[in-house]
């Protein structure tokens, strides 16, 4: 009986891991699709650890514009900061 319970617990954990990996993949794909092209560009640079200033310089836009896009990205992805955004798209 103990072996059966251990096996059932192990299988449950495996199924949960598989389910949440698929859910996370689907969720992040849908979330990224909600972003404008410019927001996606900025998100990609943000995920490469570029600062707002570096992103502004790379895209030839103002720092204020980047900050606005970053805030919009956070709202659309339902995150509070860069680390949370990065964790959404980490593999």
C-alpha positions, 0 to 999 in steps of 0.5 A: 500500500505504501508503494502504491501511494508513493507511486501515485504521488510521483505520477501526480507530481509528474503530471503537474509539472508537465501541465504547468510547463504547457500552461506557462508556454501557452500563457507566455505565447498569448501574453507576448501576442498582446504586445505591439511590435515596438513593445515586443522589440523593447521586451526582447532588449529588456530580456537581454538585460539592457537598461532603459537608456541603452534601449532608448539609444539602440532604438533611437527613441527617447528615454521617456518613450521607453519607460512608457513602453516598459510600463505598458509591457508590465501591465499587459504581462501582469508583472511588476518588474523586469525580473518577473517579466524575465521569469515569464520567458525563461526556459 
